[in-house]
């Protein structure tokens, strides 16, 4: 059973097209992942920076300042492999400070002022 002469090149062209399409799609997905990581990193860096600014309020106690400063610096300096644990410790430090009523009041004041 001989194939016509044009079928073999057509099959080769289809295989080449499929491989090119798959490589292009994989490259686009890679770019989306890299962009998402960069956006997430920028947001987390901004969050750690804002947490460091909270330590400048005179109403915070020194122990809370130390805890929050340490967690924020650790979160900012963490590489990708330990980023999750660093962000979790920053979240825990922020939750501890959130229990203080002055922080909730000041956050609401800043939120209202930033909207205007």
Buried (B, 14 or more C-beta within 10 A) or exposed (E): EEEEEEEEEEEEEEEEEEEEEEEEEEEEEEEEEEEEEEEEEEEBEEBBEEBBEBBEBEEBEEEBBEBBBEBBBBBBEBEEEEBEEBBEBBBEBBEBBEEBEEBEEBEEEEEEEEEE
